Amino acid sequence: MTMTRARQNSVGIRTSPERISVTSPFDGRPVGSVMPSDEGDIVAAVYRARAAWGEFRASTPGERRAMLYRLADAIAGEAEAMARCICLETGKTIGEARRETARAQNTLKLAGDAATFLDGEVLNCAVIEGVKSRTATVTYEPVGVVAAITPFNYPLNLLCHKLGPALGAGNAVVAKPSPKAPLAAVRLQALALGCGFPAGLFQVVHGHAEAALALAGAPIDILSFTGSPQAGRALKAASGLIRCLMELGGNDPLIVMPDADLDKAVETVIAHRFELAGQSCAAVKRLYLHDEIRGEVTARLLARAAAIRTGDPLDEATDMGPVIDEEAAGRVAGRIADAVGRGARLAWGGERRGTLIAPTIIDEVPIDAPLIAEETFGPVVSIRGFADVGAVIAEVNAGLYGLQAGLFTNDYALVRRVSRDLQVGGVMINEGPDFRAEHVPFGGVKQSGLGREGVRIALREMSETKVVIE
């Protein structure tokens, strides 16, 4: 992916900017391009969105639901083409891309359903002696223009997680997808216009960090961002006093106890950590294995990792494709080497061929190694043994992130303890931390973000509370 900014010729006349080229992470082939948006383009898009919102805000919940259902059906009508687009621009396997396309349809439909239940309430003010008996009616109203800035790893479904609730609540949307994978967003906008969305209600702008900052600083009403903590802080500073909803990644643990269903635990680790070559914010980043079952589980993981087929993501036989680009691959490989240099034991994998990194199992990883101390976007299972679950809880809570966690056990008392004491946004029992249902609140604490996604709660997050007292 390359881009150069608009240039000036020798006499100072501004020329057209070059397009952002999108290439396959697997083999570098060109798969498309988009025109970058400058600050003027972005501000103009926001004003068009506000004009469209002026009429759309009066739409009914039933009309919004019907509109989101139409868009979901439009995605279904070109599901295979959309999946191929996602596969080519992200490097995820065609099977993974098909699943994302199906999830995006569900996300939009659930947002449409939730729009019809964005209910307020009626309160009596006279709950304290001496206060007048008045009635307070609480309602949720559209906010205005939502800026949606999305990452490369789920270019369709994560956009739908912002678009669906925003429109369901009666807002307009200006989206800026990752320049590494912008093509699914372009297709989604075209589908929206094709199924009757008002002009200006959903727009897509393009660019790198400067475009994201320009959008955050434009006259928007809500900023919804998924990305890194560093970018999140910069965007929050640029956005000023507006509401920010941010999902900023995680360093998610999975704890496996001796009484657990070990077969299920192993399959969950393999499925969750090696999906999209490990480039998921809630994937298993830290695997805590109790000392009693550590050797057995590790052996099973090695056997499963050895069977994973890597290669061309368009090949139906491929289990895992590449990471997003050479820079990302180099970063993951460097962290693996660093961990080994600190005393970790490379049990399986570790090899790199361009953007393809072999499924990797690495044991005895020191807690201060960047591989496990920071979020690593790559196909690496980092194992730490333990005897006392209290030490695991303390270690997880001492980290900078707090997105989700998983726990495999059949001990109900332990479930209650871990769920209560872990400082994370969600705890998955006998499931991996990467589990997500589209309508359930999703988000974290500490550096993992602000606010929550999940279509039901996101509609409230993207609405303004109004009180009328009579």
C-alpha positions, 0 to 999 in steps of 0.5 A: 500500500503506497500513497504520495500526497498532493504535489506542487509543480515547479510553478507552484500549481497544485496537482492531483494527489495520487491514489492510495494503492491497495495490495494483497498482503499475500503476494503484493498484487494490486487489488484496488485503489482509493482517492485520498481525502484532504481536510477540505474534502473531509469537512465538506463530507461532514457538512453534507452528513449534517444536512442529510441528518436534518431530515433523517433525524425525524425518521421512525424506528420502523423506517430505520429498521427497514433501511438497515435490513435492506442494506443487510440484504444487499450484502447478502446479494453480493456476499461472495464478491464482498468476501473475495474483496475482504480476502484480497485486501486483508489476507484473511482466508476466504472462509474467514472473509465469508464468515465476516460477511455473514456477521456483518449482515447479522450486525445490521439486522440486530441494529435495526431491531434494536432501533425499535426498542430504544425506549425511554422511561417515565419517572415521578420527581416526588421521591423525596418529601417536599418535592413537587409531584411532577412527571419526568419523561426521559427519551433518547434522541439522535446526536448528529454526525458520527465519525467512524474510524475503523481498522484493517482486520474486520473492514466490513463487520467493524464498520457495520458495528458503528454504522448500524447503531448510528443509523438506528439511533437516527444519526448520519455517518462519515467513515474513514476505513484503514488505508490498508483495507478500504475497499470493503467500505467503498463497496458498502457505501455503494450498496447503501446508495443502491438500496435507497439511503439518502445522499450524504447520510453515509459517506466514506473518506480515505487517508492515513493518520492526517485524515483521521485527525482531520475527521476527529477535528471536524464538526462531528458529534461523536467519534467512534474509533477502533485502533491502537491506544496511541492513535486513540489518544491523538484522536481524543485530543483532536476531537475536543469536547465530544463523546468518544467511543474507543476500542483500543485493543487488548492483551487478553488472557485465557486461563486453563484449570486442571478440571477443564475440558482440555480438548475444548480448551485446545481447540479454542486456543487454536481457533481463536489465536490463529484466526486472521493470523492472530490479528484480532484485538481479543484473541488469546495473547497470554495462555495461562496453563496450570502446572498440573496440565501444562505439559499435556496441553502444550503437547496437544497444541503442538500437534494441532499447530503442526497441522495448520496449512498456511498460504494463499488465502484464496485457496479453500485449503488454506487455514491461515493467511499472512499478516497485513504487511511486511512491517507487521511481520517483521515486528512479530518475528522480532518479538519472537526472537526477543522472547527467546533471547530472554529465555523463552522456549520456542516449542513450535514455529517461529519461521517467517516467509515474507508476510507469512508467519508459521503458527507459533507456540512459545513457552516460559515467556518472561512477563516483561518480554514485549511479546507478552507485555504488549499486544502482539498482532500475530499467530503466536501462543505465549504460554505461562505456567502457574500454580496459584490462580491468584497470581494470574489475576494479579499479573493480568490486572497489573497490565495496561490492557483490560479487554476480555478474558477466558477461563476454562474450569468447572469450578463455580466458586472459581468462576465467581472469583475470577469474574469478580476480580479480573479488571477486564470488560468481559469474562468468557467462561469455558470459552476464549476471550475472542468470543463475541455476540453482535448484540452483547456489550463489548469493550474494555477498561484501562488502555483497552478503551472508552465506552462499549460496542454491541448494537443494543448498548451502542444505540444508547451510546450514540443517542442524547438523553433528553428529559422533559418535566411536566 
